[in-house]
Amino acid sequence: MLGAMFLMATSAIGPGFITQTTEFTVRIGASFAFAIVVSILVDIAVQLNVWRVIGVSGLRAQELGNKILPGIGWGLSALVFIGGMVFNIGNIAGTGLGANAMMGIDPKVGGIISAAVAILVFLSKRAGMALDKIVVMLGAIMILLMLYVAIVAAPPVGEALKNSVMPENIDFLIITTLIGGTVGGYITYAGAHRMLDSGAAGVENVKDITKTSILSIIVTGVMRVLLFLAILGVVAGGVVLTSDNKAAEAFGHAAGEIGIRSFGVILWAAALTSVIGAAYTSVSFITKSTTPERTRNLITVAFIAVCAVIYLFLGQAPQTLLIFAGAFNGLILPFGFAILLWAAWRRRDLLQGYVYPKWLLIIGVLTWLLTLFLGWNSLAGLSKLWV
């Protein structure tokens, strides 16, 4: 369960997570604290339902979908797999940039080495244990390094706390972007599917499922808060961030050379765990729970290798593809969430006779309505393809 918790959390903490948090902190300052609080509450509402339905049923999201309406689960699989592959090219690019900031090596070389590390995890004889250990270890390293930089940046914590409940500026677009980036696309199912593969499923595990689903979002939230405080400390001190990589620039201002190296480690760890999480979850959508683990691992290795080769030739995921995949991610959340809520509401037979709590279902439906708004916004991103 610890591995499932960190897989979900570290899948959410990728290169895009770091870029978004930095940009939004620079844009609205301490008011970003309110956006973080609201997004965490919505993320918890989503994950509480996703983990409970999948955990109690013992079925993956696409398997549930196919039992509710044959074929709909494979439609969800296609969306997750395509989006996961495009974003994984971006994640490998992120490992290259992290390796460059960390050790000064060529980004393409760093990206390929990092992809090889991810492949070795899945080639291990005990791949499941190796996966759990590496995401927990890298997650802990990211949090500790971020805590160090947040402390030396000396942020105005009191102002941040005040703005978390009484913000001077509320930007709903920022809030919806955070939610989509934390529980959108493959990330929604990363932890829950890992939980099934670890054997922790069934009504008897509801208490552990609930606790772990909340903790996974809290881990992500802690990382975002620490990154926010680190950037806020620099910006509040009067520094104007002007480079293309504002996060690295801010870390340099906060802690000098150590800060820049720390940023490299954090970016590399965030990107590598996202490579692992995207690959694992994407493959879990095109295989069955009965598929032998060795077969799944070899498909995952092939998935990472293909993404790495594409990255080697392109250097990064093309912006057009990222926009397209981002729109896919925005559609996956309401589409997949609707399947799970329908199972909770109308298909008790798929939940082993479990009586789903009404309060949780109501929270889930209200959150689903919000995800529809997110999905509509994401479709607007497709218009950029033709601008």
matplotlib code that plots the C-alpha trace (Angstrom):
import matplotlib.pyplot as plt

x = [0.0, 2.9, 4.2, 0.7, 0.5, 3.9, 3.3, 0.2, 1.9, 5.1, 3.2, 1.5, 4.8, 6.4, 8.1, 4.8, 3.9, 7.1, 6.7, 3.0, 3.6, 6.5, 4.6, 1.5, 3.5, 5.2, 1.9, -0.3, 2.1, 0.8, -2.8, -1.7, -2.0, -5.8, -5.7, -3.5, -6.0, -9.0, -7.3, -6.2, -9.8, -11.1, -8.3, -9.2, -12.8, -11.8, -9.3, -11.5, -14.1, -11.6, -9.6, -12.7, -14.6, -11.6, -10.3, -13.7, -14.5, -11.0, -11.3, -9.3, -11.1, -11.3, -12.6, -15.3, -16.2, -16.5, -18.8, -21.1, -21.2, -19.0, -16.4, -16.5, -13.6, -11.4, -12.3, -11.0, -7.9, -7.2, -7.4, -5.1, -2.6, -2.3, -2.0, 0.4, 2.8, 2.9, 3.5, 6.1, 8.2, 7.9, 8.8, 12.0, 12.9, 12.4, 14.9, 17.4, 17.0, 17.2, 20.4, 21.9, 21.2, 22.3, 25.6, 26.0, 25.7, 24.0, 20.2, 19.8, 22.4, 20.7, 17.3, 18.5, 20.3, 17.2, 15.0, 17.4, 17.1, 13.3, 13.6, 15.9, 13.2, 10.8, 13.4, 14.1, 13.1, 11.0, 9.8, 6.9, 9.1, 11.7, 9.0, 7.6, 11.1, 12.3, 9.2, 9.2, 12.9, 12.8, 9.6, 11.3, 14.5, 12.3, 10.4, 13.6, 15.5, 12.4, 12.1, 15.7, 15.3, 11.9, 13.6, 16.6, 14.3, 12.7, 9.2, 6.5, 4.7, 2.2, 1.1, 0.7, -1.4, -3.6, -4.1, -5.0, -8.3, -8.6, -7.0, -6.3, -6.6, -8.7, -8.0, -10.4, -8.4, -5.4, -7.4, -8.8, -5.3, -4.0, -6.8, -6.3, -2.5, -2.9, -5.7, -6.0, -5.2, -3.3, -2.5, -6.1, -5.6, -1.9, -2.1, -5.4, -4.2, -0.9, -2.9, -4.8, -1.6, -0.2, -3.2, -4.9, -8.5, -11.9, -14.4, -12.3, -9.6, -11.9, -10.3, -6.7, -7.9, -9.5, -6.5, -4.0, -6.0, -6.0, -2.4, -1.4, -2.9, -1.5, 2.0, 1.5, 0.1, 3.1, 5.4, 3.4, 3.3, 7.1, 7.8, 5.4, 7.0, 10.5, 9.5, 7.5, 10.4, 12.5, 9.8, 8.8, 12.4, 12.2, 13.9, 12.4, 12.6, 13.1, 14.8, 13.0, 13.5, 12.2, 12.3, 16.0, 16.6, 14.7, 16.5, 19.8, 18.8, 17.6, 20.6, 23.3, 25.1, 23.6, 20.1, 20.7, 22.1, 19.1, 16.7, 18.4, 18.0, 14.3, 13.5, 15.3, 13.5, 10.1, 10.5, 11.9, 9.1, 6.6, 8.2, 7.7, 4.2, 3.0, 4.5, 3.1, -0.4, -0.6, 0.3, -2.2, -4.9, -4.0, -3.5, -5.8, -5.5, -4.9, -1.9, 1.3, 3.4, 6.4, 4.5, 3.2, 6.7, 8.1, 5.4, 6.2, 9.9, 8.9, 6.7, 9.5, 12.0, 9.7, 9.2, 13.0, 13.7, 11.1, 12.7, 16.2, 15.0, 12.8, 14.5, 11.1, 7.4, 6.3, 4.2, 1.3, 1.2, 1.4, -1.6, -3.5, -2.6, -3.5, -7.0, -7.2, -6.3, -9.1, -11.5, -10.3, -11.2, -15.0, -15.3, -13.5, -14.9, -18.5, -17.9, -16.7, -19.6, -22.1, -20.7, -20.9, -24.5, -26.1, -23.9, -23.5, -23.0, -19.6, -18.7, -19.2, -22.5, -20.9, -23.3, -21.6, -21.8, -24.3, -22.2, -19.2, -21.4, -22.8, -19.3, -18.3, -21.2, -20.5, -16.8, -17.8, -19.7, -16.6, -14.6, -17.0, -16.1, -12.4, -13.0, -14.7, -11.8, -9.3, -11.1, -10.5, -6.8, -7.3, -8.0, -4.3, -3.4, -4.7, -3.6]
y = [0.0, 2.3, 1.7, 2.3, 5.6, 6.9, 5.7, 7.9, 10.8, 10.7, 10.2, 13.5, 15.2, 15.5, 18.2, 19.8, 19.9, 21.8, 24.2, 25.0, 25.5, 27.9, 29.9, 30.3, 31.3, 34.0, 35.1, 35.5, 35.1, 34.2, 33.8, 30.6, 29.0, 29.1, 27.4, 24.6, 24.1, 23.9, 21.6, 19.2, 19.0, 18.2, 15.7, 13.9, 13.7, 12.1, 9.6, 8.5, 7.3, 6.0, 3.9, 2.6, 1.5, -0.2, -1.6, -3.1, -4.5, -5.9, -4.8, -2.3, 0.7, -0.6, -4.0, -2.3, -0.3, -3.3, -5.1, -2.0, -1.5, -3.8, -1.8, 1.3, 0.1, -0.3, 3.2, 4.5, 2.3, 4.0, 7.5, 6.6, 4.8, 7.5, 10.3, 8.3, 7.6, 11.3, 12.6, 9.9, 11.4, 14.7, 12.9, 11.4, 14.9, 16.0, 13.4, 14.7, 18.3, 17.2, 15.2, 18.2, 20.5, 17.8, 16.8, 18.9, 16.0, 16.3, 16.2, 13.5, 11.3, 11.9, 11.1, 7.8, 6.8, 7.6, 5.5, 2.6, 3.0, 2.8, -0.3, -2.0, -1.6, -3.6, -6.2, -7.0, -10.5, -8.9, -5.9, -5.1, -4.7, -2.8, -0.4, 0.2, 0.8, 3.2, 5.4, 5.6, 6.4, 9.0, 10.5, 10.9, 12.4, 15.0, 16.0, 16.4, 18.4, 20.6, 21.1, 22.3, 24.8, 26.0, 26.7, 28.6, 30.6, 32.1, 32.5, 34.7, 31.7, 33.9, 35.6, 32.2, 30.9, 33.9, 33.6, 30.0, 30.9, 34.6, 35.0, 38.4, 36.9, 33.9, 32.5, 29.6, 28.7, 28.0, 25.8, 23.7, 23.4, 22.1, 19.5, 18.3, 18.0, 16.1, 13.6, 13.9, 11.2, 8.1, 9.6, 9.0, 5.3, 4.8, 4.1, 2.2, -0.2, -0.7, -1.5, -4.2, -5.8, -5.8, -7.9, -5.3, -5.5, -6.4, -5.1, -6.1, -3.6, -0.5, 1.2, 0.8, 1.8, 5.0, 6.0, 5.3, 7.2, 10.3, 10.0, 9.8, 13.2, 14.7, 13.6, 15.4, 18.4, 18.6, 18.6, 21.4, 23.4, 23.1, 24.1, 27.0, 28.2, 27.9, 30.0, 32.5, 33.1, 34.1, 36.2, 37.9, 38.9, 41.1, 38.8, 39.0, 35.6, 36.1, 32.9, 30.1, 27.9, 30.0, 27.1, 26.5, 30.2, 30.5, 27.6, 29.2, 32.5, 30.6, 28.3, 29.1, 26.2, 23.7, 25.0, 24.5, 20.9, 20.2, 21.4, 19.0, 16.1, 17.0, 17.4, 14.2, 12.2, 13.8, 13.0, 9.4, 8.5, 9.9, 7.8, 4.7, 5.7, 6.5, 3.3, 1.1, 2.6, 2.8, -0.8, -1.8, -0.5, -2.7, -5.9, -8.0, -8.7, -12.4, -11.4, -12.9, -10.3, -11.1, -10.4, -7.1, -6.1, -6.9, -4.8, -2.0, -2.2, -2.0, 1.0, 2.9, 1.9, 3.2, 6.5, 6.8, 6.3, 8.9, 11.3, 10.6, 11.6, 14.6, 15.9, 16.4, 15.7, 18.1, 21.0, 20.0, 16.5, 17.7, 20.0, 17.1, 14.7, 17.4, 17.5, 13.7, 13.9, 16.4, 14.0, 10.9, 12.3, 12.9, 9.8, 7.3, 8.9, 8.5, 4.7, 4.3, 6.4, 4.4, 1.2, 2.6, 3.8, 1.1, -2.0, -3.3, -6.8, -5.6, -4.4, -7.7, -6.5, -3.6, -0.8, 2.3, 5.3, 7.9, 10.8, 9.6, 9.2, 12.7, 14.2, 12.1, 13.4, 17.0, 16.5, 14.8, 17.9, 19.9, 17.5, 18.0, 21.7, 20.7, 18.5, 21.3, 23.6, 21.0, 20.7, 24.5, 23.5, 21.7, 25.0, 25.9, 23.1, 25.2, 28.7]
z = [0.0, 0.7, -2.9, -4.3, -2.3, -3.5, -7.1, -7.3, -5.6, -7.6, -10.9, -10.2, -9.3, -12.8, -14.8, -15.6, -11.8, -11.1, -14.0, -13.2, -9.5, -10.2, -12.9, -10.7, -7.7, -9.7, -11.2, -8.1, -5.1, -1.7, -3.1, -4.8, -1.3, -1.7, -5.1, -3.5, -0.6, -2.9, -5.4, -2.6, -1.3, -4.8, -5.4, -2.2, -3.3, -6.6, -5.1, -2.3, -4.9, -7.4, -4.9, -3.1, -6.2, -7.8, -4.5, -3.3, -6.8, -7.3, -11.0, -13.0, -14.3, -17.9, -16.6, -14.7, -17.8, -20.0, -17.4, -17.3, -21.1, -23.3, -25.1, -23.0, -20.9, -24.0, -25.1, -21.8, -22.3, -25.6, -24.1, -21.2, -23.4, -26.0, -23.5, -21.4, -24.3, -25.3, -21.8, -21.2, -24.0, -22.1, -18.8, -20.4, -21.6, -18.0, -16.7, -19.3, -18.1, -14.5, -15.1, -16.9, -13.9, -11.5, -13.1, -16.2, -18.7, -22.1, -21.7, -24.4, -22.7, -19.4, -20.8, -22.3, -19.1, -17.1, -19.4, -19.0, -15.2, -15.5, -17.8, -15.3, -12.6, -14.7, -15.8, -12.1, -11.0, -8.3, -10.3, -8.1, -5.0, -7.0, -8.3, -4.8, -3.3, -6.0, -5.9, -2.1, -2.0, -4.7, -3.2, 0.2, -1.4, -3.3, -0.1, 2.0, -0.6, -1.2, 2.6, 2.7, -0.1, 1.3, 4.7, 3.3, 1.0, 4.2, 2.7, 4.4, 5.9, 7.8, 4.6, 2.9, 5.7, 5.6, 1.9, 2.1, 3.6, 2.7, -0.7, -2.2, -5.6, -6.8, -10.2, -11.0, -14.2, -12.0, -9.6, -12.5, -14.0, -10.7, -10.4, -13.9, -13.4, -10.1, -10.8, -14.6, -17.2, -16.1, -12.7, -11.6, -11.7, -11.0, -7.2, -7.4, -10.1, -8.2, -5.1, -6.9, -8.2, -4.6, -3.6, -1.3, -2.5, -1.2, 1.3, 4.2, 3.1, 2.9, 5.9, 4.5, 1.0, 2.3, 4.4, 1.6, -1.0, 1.2, 2.1, -1.5, -2.2, 1.0, -0.1, -3.4, -1.5, 0.8, -2.2, -3.9, -0.7, -0.2, -3.8, -3.5, -0.3, -1.8, -4.9, -2.8, -0.5, -3.5, -5.2, -1.9, -1.4, -4.5, -7.0, -10.5, -12.3, -16.0, -17.4, -19.3, -16.3, -13.4, -10.9, -11.4, -11.2, -8.0, -6.4, -7.4, -5.7, -2.6, -2.0, -4.6, -6.3, -3.8, -4.8, -8.5, -7.9, -5.6, -8.3, -10.7, -8.3, -7.7, -11.4, -12.3, -9.5, -10.3, -14.0, -13.5, -11.1, -13.7, -16.4, -14.2, -13.2, -16.7, -18.2, -15.4, -15.5, -19.3, -19.7, -16.9, -19.2, -22.2, -20.3, -18.1, -14.4, -15.5, -17.7, -16.2, -14.4, -16.5, -19.7, -18.3, -17.3, -20.8, -22.4, -20.0, -21.0, -24.6, -23.9, -22.2, -24.9, -27.7, -25.8, -25.3, -29.0, -30.0, -27.5, -28.9, -32.4, -31.4, -28.2, -26.6, -27.1, -29.8, -28.4, -30.6, -29.3, -25.7, -26.3, -27.9, -25.0, -22.5, -24.1, -23.8, -20.2, -19.6, -21.1, -19.3, -15.8, -16.4, -18.7, -16.4, -13.2, -14.5, -15.1, -11.5, -10.0, -12.0, -10.6, -7.0, -7.6, -9.7, -9.8, -6.2, -7.8, -9.1, -5.6, -3.9, -2.5, -0.7, 0.3, -1.0, 1.4, 0.2, 1.4, -0.6, -3.7, -3.3, -3.0, -6.0, -8.2, -7.3, -8.1, -11.4, -12.4, -11.8, -14.0, -16.8, -16.7, -16.7, -19.7, -21.6, -20.8, -22.1, -25.4, -25.8, -25.9, -29.1, -30.8, -30.3, -32.8, -35.6, -34.4]

ax = plt.figure().add_subplot(projection="3d")
ax.plot(x, y, z, "-o")
ax.set_aspect("equal")
plt.show()
